[in-house]
Amino acid sequence: MQLFDFLKKQADIGIITQTVRTEAENALADAVVDILGKTNLTVRSIVLDLSSDRMKDLRRTLTEEAPDENDVNPKLTEITTMYGGFLQLGRKLPLHKRRLPLHLALRHTKYRGADISQISRLQTNHPGYKDHIILAEAAHLAAKYTLETETETFLASADEAFVPILHKDGTISDPITKEIFSRFGVLCDWPERIFIELRPFY
């Protein structure tokens, strides 16, 4: 919530797309059902209405963009191919493996010595088609804004297929996050970490 409170005080730096809005609304409805279970339907409806109103208040702090599908599709193709490659590598690893076995490290030298649990976890946490679209829209907008002026583009998320895995021992696994930034100029991170990153500049 710190990030949204921060964005309320700034002008035109927060962006949302229709895809993100729709996915957020669906996730909210699912969360209400998961938490309240078989609670009285009227109670569930009231809670959902209150939560939806709160979400609309938060969205008012953001500028809604509507990227053209034809502009997004090339990024979408590249992202789908990228994750396909990561998943192929992840399937060769024991689940939650944090280091590449020697025979794979010899072939994938860029990950030698790195914590690659973000890759191995794709076996159980692979982003879906809508996630690919969200990232493709962010990549397109990053390219668009960078043409206009020097811009840093952040994608706030809690999906560890995008954002770094923050281990309890203080270490981080972020090879996918780094690849996204390298290819598309989009820095995916947890909302609270983005807030800390942006706060000194405003």
C-alpha positions as CSV (number, residue, x, y, z in Angstrom):
1,M,0.0,0.0,0.0
2,Q,3.0,2.3,0.5
3,L,3.5,2.4,-3.3
4,F,-0.1,3.4,-4.0
5,D,0.0,6.1,-1.2
6,F,3.2,7.4,-2.9
7,L,1.7,7.4,-6.4
8,K,-1.3,9.5,-5.1
9,K,1.2,12.3,-4.4
10,Q,2.8,12.2,-7.8
11,A,1.6,13.3,-11.2
12,D,1.3,10.8,-14.1
13,I,3.9,8.3,-13.1
14,G,1.6,5.3,-12.3
15,I,0.2,3.3,-15.3
16,I,-2.4,0.6,-15.6
17,T,-3.7,-1.2,-18.7
18,Q,-7.1,-2.8,-19.3
19,T,-5.5,-6.2,-19.1
20,V,-4.1,-5.5,-15.6
21,R,-7.4,-4.0,-14.4
22,T,-9.4,-7.0,-15.6
23,E,-7.0,-9.5,-14.0
24,A,-7.0,-7.5,-10.8
25,E,-10.8,-7.6,-10.6
26,N,-10.8,-11.3,-11.3
27,A,-8.2,-12.0,-8.6
28,L,-10.1,-9.9,-6.1
29,A,-13.3,-11.9,-6.7
30,D,-11.4,-15.2,-6.4
31,A,-9.7,-14.0,-3.2
32,V,-13.1,-13.1,-1.6
33,V,-14.5,-16.5,-2.4
34,D,-11.3,-18.3,-1.1
35,I,-11.3,-16.4,2.2
36,L,-15.1,-16.4,2.9
37,G,-15.8,-19.8,1.4
38,K,-19.4,-20.8,1.8
39,T,-20.3,-17.8,3.8
40,N,-23.8,-16.3,3.3
41,L,-24.0,-15.0,-0.3
42,T,-25.2,-11.6,0.9
43,V,-22.1,-11.2,3.1
44,R,-19.8,-12.2,0.3
45,S,-21.5,-9.7,-2.0
46,I,-21.1,-6.9,0.5
47,V,-17.4,-7.7,1.1
48,L,-16.8,-7.9,-2.7
49,D,-18.5,-4.5,-3.2
50,L,-16.5,-2.8,-0.5
51,S,-13.3,-4.3,-1.8
52,S,-14.1,-3.3,-5.3
53,D,-14.8,0.3,-4.2
54,R,-11.4,0.3,-2.5
55,M,-9.7,-1.0,-5.6
56,K,-11.4,1.7,-7.8
57,D,-10.1,4.3,-5.4
58,L,-6.5,2.9,-5.8
59,R,-6.9,2.8,-9.6
60,R,-7.8,6.5,-9.7
61,T,-4.2,7.2,-8.8
62,L,-3.1,5.6,-12.1
63,T,-3.3,6.6,-15.8
64,E,-4.9,3.9,-17.9
65,E,-3.1,3.0,-21.2
66,A,-4.6,1.0,-24.0
67,P,-1.7,-0.4,-26.0
68,D,-2.5,-1.4,-29.6
69,E,-2.5,-5.2,-30.0
70,N,-0.4,-5.0,-33.1
71,D,2.3,-3.1,-31.2
72,V,2.2,-5.6,-28.3
73,N,2.2,-8.9,-30.3
74,P,5.9,-8.8,-31.3
75,K,6.8,-8.4,-27.6
76,L,4.4,-11.1,-26.7
77,T,6.1,-13.5,-29.2
78,E,9.5,-12.7,-27.8
79,I,8.3,-13.1,-24.2
80,T,6.6,-16.5,-24.9
81,T,9.8,-17.7,-26.5
82,M,11.9,-16.5,-23.6
83,Y,9.8,-18.2,-21.0
84,G,9.8,-21.4,-23.1
85,G,13.6,-21.4,-23.0
86,F,13.6,-20.9,-19.2
87,L,11.0,-23.6,-18.7
88,Q,13.0,-26.0,-20.8
89,L,16.0,-25.4,-18.6
90,G,13.9,-25.5,-15.4
91,R,12.6,-28.9,-16.2
92,K,16.1,-30.3,-16.1
93,L,16.6,-29.2,-12.5
94,P,15.4,-30.6,-9.2
95,L,12.5,-28.5,-7.9
96,H,13.8,-25.5,-6.0
97,K,17.4,-26.1,-7.1
98,R,19.5,-23.1,-6.2
99,R,22.6,-23.8,-8.3
100,L,23.1,-25.4,-11.7
101,P,24.6,-28.9,-11.7
102,L,28.1,-28.9,-13.2
103,H,27.1,-30.4,-16.6
104,L,24.5,-27.6,-17.1
105,A,26.8,-24.9,-15.7
106,L,29.3,-25.7,-18.5
107,R,26.6,-25.1,-21.1
108,H,24.8,-22.1,-19.4
109,T,27.8,-20.1,-18.3
110,K,25.8,-16.9,-17.7
111,Y,24.1,-18.6,-14.7
112,R,27.2,-20.3,-13.3
113,G,27.4,-19.6,-9.6
114,A,24.0,-17.7,-9.7
115,D,21.0,-18.7,-7.6
116,I,18.7,-20.1,-10.3
117,S,15.7,-21.2,-8.1
118,Q,13.6,-18.6,-10.0
119,I,14.1,-20.8,-13.0
120,S,13.6,-24.1,-11.4
121,R,10.4,-23.0,-9.8
122,L,8.8,-22.4,-13.2
123,Q,7.9,-26.1,-13.1
124,T,5.2,-25.2,-10.5
125,N,4.9,-21.4,-11.1
126,H,4.8,-20.9,-14.9
127,P,3.2,-17.6,-15.9
128,G,0.1,-18.0,-18.0
129,Y,-1.0,-16.3,-21.2
130,K,-2.4,-13.3,-19.5
131,D,0.8,-12.8,-17.5
132,H,2.7,-12.8,-20.8
133,I,0.4,-10.2,-22.2
134,I,0.8,-8.0,-19.1
135,L,4.6,-8.2,-19.5
136,A,4.4,-7.6,-23.3
137,E,2.3,-4.5,-22.7
138,A,4.8,-3.2,-20.1
139,A,7.6,-3.9,-22.6
140,H,5.8,-2.0,-25.4
141,L,5.1,1.0,-23.1
142,A,8.7,1.0,-21.9
143,A,9.9,1.3,-25.5
144,K,7.3,3.9,-26.3
145,Y,8.2,6.2,-23.3
146,T,11.9,5.8,-23.8
147,L,11.5,7.2,-27.4
148,E,9.9,10.3,-25.9
149,T,12.3,10.8,-23.0
150,E,14.7,8.9,-20.8
151,T,12.5,6.7,-18.7
152,E,12.7,3.9,-16.2
153,T,9.8,1.5,-16.3
154,F,8.9,-0.7,-13.3
155,L,6.3,-3.5,-13.2
156,A,5.0,-4.0,-9.7
157,S,4.0,-7.6,-9.0
158,A,4.1,-10.4,-6.5
159,D,4.5,-13.1,-9.1
160,E,7.9,-14.7,-8.6
161,A,8.0,-15.7,-12.3
162,F,8.6,-11.9,-12.8
163,V,10.0,-10.5,-9.6
164,P,13.0,-11.7,-7.6
165,I,12.7,-14.5,-5.1
166,L,13.6,-13.1,-1.7
167,H,14.9,-16.1,0.3
168,K,14.6,-16.0,4.1
169,D,18.4,-16.1,4.4
170,G,18.6,-12.7,2.7
171,T,19.8,-14.0,-0.6
172,I,18.0,-13.3,-3.9
173,S,17.3,-15.3,-7.0
174,D,16.6,-13.1,-10.1
175,P,18.0,-14.5,-13.4
176,I,14.6,-14.1,-15.1
177,T,14.1,-10.6,-13.7
178,K,17.5,-9.6,-15.0
179,E,16.8,-11.1,-18.4
180,I,13.5,-9.2,-18.6
181,F,15.3,-6.0,-17.8
182,S,18.1,-6.7,-20.3
183,R,15.7,-7.5,-23.1
184,F,12.8,-5.1,-22.5
185,G,14.0,-2.4,-20.1
186,V,11.3,-3.3,-17.6
187,L,12.4,-3.7,-14.0
188,C,10.0,-6.2,-12.3
189,D,9.9,-6.0,-8.5
190,W,7.8,-6.2,-5.4
191,P,5.7,-3.1,-4.8
192,E,7.5,-2.2,-1.5
193,R,10.9,-2.5,-3.2
194,I,9.8,-0.2,-6.0
195,F,8.5,2.3,-3.4
196,I,12.0,2.3,-1.8
197,E,13.6,2.7,-5.2
198,L,11.4,5.7,-6.2
199,R,11.1,7.6,-3.0
200,P,14.5,9.4,-3.1
201,F,13.7,11.0,-6.5
202,Y,10.4,12.7,-5.5
